[in-house]
């Protein structure tokens, strides 16, 4: 049984920072692509940042220069450092990992990020 779980969300003022973490557990012999997505009520889930098996990253235009995605293969963790947060970053953030074979995707339950004064 494989699971992924996020942590690190919360309430922060505009201009502040948060760091999200995601950890995979269970029987895992390889993790391929990983990424962070976010969703607000009434809208589709959108890509925030991804990093593939070769370490190549890709970011949504709206977060470039503010967010940094990183992964630790040995610890099976994925992180998202979010700086200069804006109210429009408010959403539920979900971790996604491609585990054990291609296109075998796992999603975390999500963690709420609220940016408000």
C-alpha positions in Angstrom: 0.0 0.0 0.0 1.5 3.3 -1.1 0.4 6.6 0.3 1.5 10.2 -0.1 0.7 12.9 2.5 1.2 16.6 2.6 2.0 18.9 5.5 2.9 22.5 6.1 -0.1 24.5 5.0 -1.6 27.3 7.1 -2.5 30.9 7.3 0.1 33.5 6.2 0.0 37.2 5.5 0.6 38.6 2.0 4.3 38.7 1.4 5.0 35.9 3.8 6.4 32.4 3.2 5.4 28.8 3.7 7.1 25.5 3.1 5.0 22.5 2.0 6.3 18.9 2.3 5.1 15.7 0.9 6.2 12.2 2.0 5.6 8.9 0.2 5.3 5.7 2.3 4.8 2.0 1.6 6.4 -0.4 -0.8 8.3 2.0 -3.1 11.2 1.0 -5.4 11.1 4.0 -7.7 9.6 7.5 -7.9 9.4 9.1 -11.3 7.8 12.5 -11.8 6.5 14.5 -8.9 4.6 17.7 -8.6 2.4 20.2 -6.7 -1.0 21.2 -7.9 -3.6 23.5 -6.3 -7.3 23.9 -6.4 -9.9 26.5 -5.3 -13.6 25.8 -5.1 -15.4 26.0 -8.4 -12.2 25.7 -10.4 -10.2 22.9 -11.9 -7.0 21.7 -10.3 -4.0 23.5 -11.8 -0.3 22.7 -12.0 1.9 24.7 -9.7 5.3 23.1 -10.2 6.7 19.7 -11.3 10.1 18.0 -11.2 10.8 14.9 -13.2 13.0 12.0 -12.6 16.0 13.8 -14.1 15.5 16.8 -11.9 14.1 19.1 -14.5 11.6 21.5 -13.1 8.6 23.4 -14.6 6.6 26.1 -13.0 3.3 27.8 -13.6 3.9 31.4 -14.9 2.1 32.8 -11.9 4.6 31.3 -9.4 7.9 31.6 -11.3 10.5 33.4 -9.2 8.5 33.0 -6.0 8.1 29.2 -5.5 10.8 26.5 -5.6 10.2 22.8 -5.9 12.7 20.3 -4.7 12.8 16.5 -4.0 14.9 14.1 -1.9 14.9 10.8 -3.6 16.4 8.9 -0.7 13.9 10.3 1.8 11.0 10.0 -0.7 10.0 13.6 0.0 8.9 16.5 -2.1 8.9 20.1 -1.0 7.6 23.4 -2.2 9.1 26.6 -0.8 6.6 29.5 -1.3 7.8 33.0 -0.9 6.2 36.4 -1.5 2.8 34.8 -1.2 -0.2 36.6 -2.6 -3.9 36.3 -1.8 -4.5 34.6 -5.1 -2.2 31.7 -4.0 -4.9 30.7 -1.6 -5.9 27.1 -2.4 -5.7 23.5 -1.4 -2.3 22.3 -2.4 -2.0 18.6 -3.5 1.1 16.5 -3.9 1.3 14.1 -6.9 3.8 11.3 -7.3 4.4 8.8 -10.1 5.4 5.7 -8.1 6.9 2.3 -9.0 5.9 2.4 -12.7 5.0 5.0 -15.3 1.6 6.6 -15.1 0.9 5.1 -11.7 -0.1 8.3 -10.0 -0.8 8.9 -6.3 -2.4 12.0 -4.8 -2.3 13.3 -1.3 -5.4 14.6 0.5 -4.2 18.2 0.2 -3.2 20.9 2.6 -4.9 24.3 2.9 -2.9 27.4 2.2 -4.6 30.7 3.0 -2.9 34.1 2.3 -4.8 36.9 4.0 -4.2 39.9 6.2 
